[in-house]
Amino acid sequence: YNVSLALYYVLVVKYDWKDFQLQKITRYLHAAPIVFGFGLAFGGIPMYDIMGYGCHLLPYNAEFDEGHLWAILVFVVIPLGL
């Protein structure tokens, strides 16, 4: 959401956008972080394991090929690092 807010400020302060111009992109400024957040949240669900007191990452499985590693990085490791 911070990127959307920063873009809003840049458009208003630097490029002098008016309210009628901002109304055209306001829904996108709100929808983009929500869609991105839900995408990361739901994309990582298969890579979590339930424990009695919380969740943790599944251990590395040799059956996973390299195609699954990008999904683990994108949906689990990078968001947890942020």
Buried (B, 14 or more C-beta within 10 A) or exposed (E): EEEBEEBBEEBBEEEEBEEEEEEEBEEEBEEBBEEEEEEBEEBBEEBBEEEEEEEEEEEEEEEEEEEBEEBBEBBBEEBEEE
